[in-house]
């Protein structure tokens, strides 16, 4: 029988990666080539996060691909960050209800935030359109401040877990979950962990620089520039095997892994025909050269999923987030 620790790690790793980049034969046949000329004259892309973060990069990258391929003419972007996307969700739902020309960028971070707040059913206020990407997480420190290797971090945590402050995205999000999973697989009390949530990777880096936090967690795409210019020291990546020249947690004796995913949703109340039109628009955009280059530039894995497959995936992720938040004793 699996121990609870092993089960949490296996459940999160398996369910978060289920179907990445894969479509059922029926879903694959549903992909239609984009019609010539703009499919949408106007489109609003709502990003429930600050400018420059992963959701912002995803939303604006998708919109740029649509315009470059003449799939949409006028695209408006709106940012409203805070609390893992839940503040933006509360703003988007009443304002854009039944609008067939709006997309809401989101992902596992918001699913986790809703689970933490015990409002997981709030995701039902949106219409799932498509999953777009998967992103590897990375743990980083500031040069000369705090643990400079994963081995050092493990040693410090085992001596006194409360001496390390982690920072990353919102409470309950994938960064928070990964930090808690690290402590749990080390046999430590994840409920006693110090975690400082931020609204963006940029804020997390500032926390490291000021000494308020010793370890920051985010998607590799958000920390890539800092790692390359050596203003950040990478400790480990959350993939099964090492990536980008960084050893994985598993390879360094911390037996866990986790992936992030990002997606777009539409307002609730739109018709099946309107949902299908948005799905075709989004899928067509992911088939463009500009979107493929966006994946390369940000070190994202293309993980397109839609239709019933994506609807089911979202339901599974709700369950995963609720279970993990409970077992790991995550706190707001």
Secondary structure, 3 states (H helix, E strand, C coil): CCCHHHHHHHHHHHHHHCCCCCCCHHHHHCCCCCCCCCCEEEEEEEECCCCCCHHHHHHHHHHHHHHHCCCEEEEEEEECCCHHHHHHHHHHHHHHCCCCCEEEEEEHHHHHHHHHCCCHHHHHHEEEEEEEEEEEEEEEEECCECCCCHHHHHHHHHHCHHHCEEEECCCCCHHHHHHHHHHHHCCCCHHHCEEEECCCHHHHHHHHHHCCCCEEEEEHHHHHHHHHCCCCEEEEECCCCCECCECECHHHCCCCCCEEEEEEEEECCCCHHHHHHHHHHHHHHHCCHHHHHHHHHHCCEEEEEEHHHHHHHHHHHHHHHHHHHHHCCCCC
